[in-house]
Amino acid sequence: MRKAGFILFLFCLSISAGLSAQTSLFNGKDLSGWTAYGTEKWYVEDGLLVCESGPDEQYGYLATNKHYKNFELNLEFKQEADGNSGVFIRSTIEGTKVSGWQVEVAPKGKHTGGVYESYGRGWLIKPEPEKENVLKEGEWNQMKIIVNGNILTSYLNGVEMIKISDAKIGAGEGSVALQIHDGGGIKVKWRNIVIKEM
């Protein structure tokens, strides 16, 4: 009986340790822990993080102050109006020029879950065409991004969208960053942004 109790204790302890390894990147109140780049709008409304085109209608970014190398990132997004956005990993930003890799968040047919290298090689990988329908337009979508060494895997609503092994990604260093695309008329809401470092 004691042995069974001890095993149960160890099991609970391991679960607790796993949960404590997860960190919420957004507190639902303000932009603590993040830095905005550009003139586009980033604000908190009703406990949600909102990005919206500003008067300049240019690229904008909201990046974590902390750098993350190997991790599992989970978040939810809801596209309103034109939902052209993205999640950058291992990225650095100067002004509104970003160096890093974007996991695409975009309207249906524009490769949500694919990986794009800004100011570099462009599209590295796009989801298979039939996976474009995994996106729920106008609804909340769940995205998971796993980055470990050279390998980046993205999931949308529980479906694996892409998996890529790339030496440049493996050598990358930097922040997690949310993007708002240029062109104006864009609005995206975000919530439950949680990271687990590996």
Beta strands, then each sheet from edge to edge (+ up, - down):
strand 1: 22-24
strand 2: 34-37
strand 3: 41-45
strand 4: 48-52
strand 5: 60-67
strand 6: 71-81
strand 7: 85-94
strand 8: 97-105
strand 9: 115-117
strand 10: 122-125
strand 11: 140-148
strand 12: 151-156
strand 13: 159-165
strand 14: 175-180
strand 15: 186-197
sheet 1: 1+ 15- 4+ 3-
sheet 2: 1+ 15- 6+ 11- 12+ 13-
sheet 3: 2+ 5- 14+ 7- 8+ 9- 10+
end
